[in-house]
Amino acid sequence: MDLGWLSGLAYGDTGWGDELLQGALLTLAISGCSYLLGIVLGLIGATAKSSRSRTAKILAWFYTTIVRAVPELLLILLIYYTSTSALRQVIVGLGIARDFEVNGFVAACLSLGFVQGAYCTEVFRGAIAAVSRGQREAAAALGLSRQHAWWLVIFPQMLQRALPGLGNLWLVVLKESALISVVGFSELLFTAKMAGGASHNYLFFFLTVAIAYLALSVVSSRLFDRIEGHVGRHERAHG
Amino acid sequence: MDSDFVALLAEKLFEGLKTTLLLMAVCGVLGNLLAVPIAFARISSCAALRKPAYIFILVLRGTPVLVQLYLFYYGLGEILSRTPALRHSVLWPYLRSAFGYAALALTLNTAAYCAEIWRGALDGLPKGQVEAAKSLGMRPWQFRLLVVLPQAFRNALPALSGQNVLLLKATSLASTITIFEVMGAANLVRSQTFRVYESLFGAALVYVALTVAITGMFSIVERWVNRPYRH
């Protein structure tokens, strides 16, 4: 049976179906890991920005300002190259292993996660600021310590206010993961470029991955809408 | 750091800067202008206008810029090169240049993101203005041009500033389709001299300076449009 162009998506040796599927899974894995790393960095960054320490504030300001002013592609190249060689030097230097190779996946997640962290810092900082002052005062009036007030009162409310921003950031990291193709990591876009080059049919394969990214974006934004609706259900019930 | 290397890096970055500025100017102007009619189409009561605008915005915001860039450069380029009428025409040298494809992709991308910003700004306007304008006897187009647009512009400005910084950063992707802009210049020096950090740091400095310039220009405009409201 001849399917024309679509035969390019066949599974197995004749088409690129299995390679593209593997690329899509790698894209999801890289995006997921970078997203989690970004959230951790974002929490650290936002805590630093709302802390009393001047040094922490300045460091966090520097981090978010630089990352938002420099192209992601440049940062990714910079971190991709430095993280591989720097981590190797540290590990070999400390005598943990005689030779060490940072794999592309880890380097990709480190670089994308670093960029995500800066955007996440801003989302969390805004969410912290949106928790009303009265909440802190009420917590203090109840005799909660600063630590307890943060974990029991501020943090849960902050998380809820951060949800829309966090949903957006997932869509951003999903699309930004395509930049990893530039360093030759075989995620979805890189695989499509290989397939397009081999079959002399770029248009078909790029359209295919465009549709794949679009489907992933639409499905994930639906999912985040649901989570937001679920988390916000109490507030709606009480009007 | 030796002075030969610094001179080489500065020279290449300056060459690249010209292309970055040109690309930024073309896409910035066209993309921002195109965004306004798309936003009006998006909120139009006529489905024939609203639906295409909705799909345009969804597709361009839902796929990576790099994919859009490749689709135009490799995909569209492939189709055009297979069309003999174009291949042998006087236009071919222009149709073959990567710059046009990059400008097209980044313009459409910026238009989609900015249209969404404008839509939010238009939605945020108080509804009573429609009635006020009608009672003054304004025609619908007069109302849109004289009442809605200036107010929405003021609401949209902060977000538009951010979007134009994102456009600047997106121009660096043009280096992946052979365009020699700032990022491309840094990559060239990097591969010629094997000095990864210095080359990339040099380019980063250029981008930071350009970002500061763009946000500075927008904050001047912001102050200017807000001046009747300052006390």
Boltz contact constraints between the chains, C-beta under 6 A:
constraints:
  - contact:
      token1: [A, 69]
      token2: [B, 208]
      max_distance: 6.0
  - contact:
      token1: [A, 69]
      token2: [B, 211]
      max_distance: 6.0
  - contact:
      token1: [A, 70]
      token2: [B, 204]
      max_distance: 6.0
  - contact:
      token1: [A, 70]
      token2: [B, 207]
      max_distance: 6.0
  - contact:
      token1: [A, 71]
      token2: [B, 169]
      max_distance: 6.0
  - contact:
      token1: [A, 71]
      token2: [B, 172]
      max_distance: 6.0
  - contact:
      token1: [A, 71]
      token2: [B, 207]
      max_distance: 6.0
  - contact:
      token1: [A, 73]
      token2: [B, 172]
      max_distance: 6.0
  - contact:
      token1: [A, 74]
      token2: [B, 200]
      max_distance: 6.0
  - contact:
      token1: [A, 74]
      token2: [B, 203]
      max_distance: 6.0
  - contact:
      token1: [A, 74]
      token2: [B, 204]
      max_distance: 6.0
  - contact:
      token1: [A, 78]
      token2: [B, 200]
      max_distance: 6.0
  - contact:
      token1: [A, 81]
      token2: [B, 196]
      max_distance: 6.0
  - contact:
      token1: [A, 175]
      token2: [B, 64]
      max_distance: 6.0
  - contact:
      token1: [A, 178]
      token2: [B, 64]
      max_distance: 6.0
  - contact:
      token1: [A, 178]
      token2: [B, 66]
      max_distance: 6.0
  - contact:
      token1: [A, 182]
      token2: [B, 176]
      max_distance: 6.0
  - contact:
      token1: [A, 202]
      token2: [B, 74]
      max_distance: 6.0
  - contact:
      token1: [A, 202]
      token2: [B, 75]
      max_distance: 6.0
  - contact:
      token1: [A, 202]
      token2: [B, 78]
      max_distance: 6.0
  - contact:
      token1: [A, 203]
      token2: [B, 75]
      max_distance: 6.0
  - contact:
      token1: [A, 203]
      token2: [B, 78]
      max_distance: 6.0
  - contact:
      token1: [A, 206]
      token2: [B, 70]
      max_distance: 6.0
  - contact:
      token1: [A, 206]
      token2: [B, 71]
      max_distance: 6.0
  - contact:
      token1: [A, 206]
      token2: [B, 75]
      max_distance: 6.0
  - contact:
      token1: [A, 210]
      token2: [B, 63]
      max_distance: 6.0
  - contact:
      token1: [A, 210]
      token2: [B, 67]
      max_distance: 6.0
  - contact:
      token1: [A, 213]
      token2: [B, 63]
      max_distance: 6.0
  - contact:
      token1: [A, 213]
      token2: [B, 64]
      max_distance: 6.0
  - contact:
      token1: [A, 214]
      token2: [B, 62]
      max_distance: 6.0
  - contact:
      token1: [A, 214]
      token2: [B, 63]
      max_distance: 6.0
  - contact:
      token1: [A, 217]
      token2: [B, 62]
      max_distance: 6.0
